[in-house]
Amino acid sequence: MFKLISIIFSGLIVGLAARFLYPGPVPMGLGRTILLGIAGSLIAGLAASSGRSGRDGIDRAGCLASVLGALVLIFIGRHL
């Protein structure tokens, strides 16, 4: 249960950061922002997977990659 809450919370933080950094308005609600952050984290995780697994703690490079993944999703969504 705690893992699910932490995933939702980190998705919210990543989604809000991506919406803040994206130039121009990004009209979406809180739920879509959370899903955007979670999806951005998944995309970044899949792109950066290199056989490493099970690292604990906060990884600054992973956080940055998650925000960049969410920014890419916003870009794709706005241009489709």
N, C-alpha and C positions, 0 to 999 in steps of 0.2 A: 504494500500500500504506500509506503514511504517513497519507494522508487517511482511510482506513478505520479505522486505529488511533485517530486523533484523534476521529473521530465516535463510536466506541465509548467512549472515555475521557470525552468530554464528556457522552455519554448517561448514563454511570455517575454522574458528578458531579451532573448535573441531577436524575436519578432519586433519588439519595440525599438531596439537598436537599429534594425534594418529599415524600419519605417522612418526613423529619425534621420538616417543618413541618406535615404533616397531623395533625390531632388524632385520637388513637386509634391502635390498632394497624393496620398495613398488612401483612398476611401475604403476602409474595412473595419469591422467590429473587433471586439476583444477576442472572440472565439477564432476568427480567421487569423488574427495576429498570432495567437498561440500555435495554431496549425502551421502557419508560415514559418515560425521559429523552429518547430519540431522538424518540418520538412527540410529546412535549410541545414539543420544539424545532420540529418540523415544523408543529404546530398554531399555535404562536406566529409562526413565519415566514410562514405563509399568511395569518394574520390581520393581520399588520403589513406585508405587502408593499405598497410604494407606489412601485414603479418603480425603487427603488434596488437596485443589485446590485454585487457585487464588492468590498465593503469588507473590508479585511484587519484583523486584530487582534481583540482582545476588546472586545465592546460590552456594557457593564454593563446597559443597558436590555434588550438582547436576552437576556442571561442571566436577568434577572428575569422577562421574558415567558416564557421557556422553562420556568422553574420554575412559574410560574402556569398555563401550559398543562398541565404534568404534574399539578398539583394538581387541575385540572378533570377530567382523565382519571381520577384516583383517585376523585374524587367521583362521577363517572358510573358507574364500575365498581362502586363499593360500593352504589349505589342501584338497580342494575338486577337 
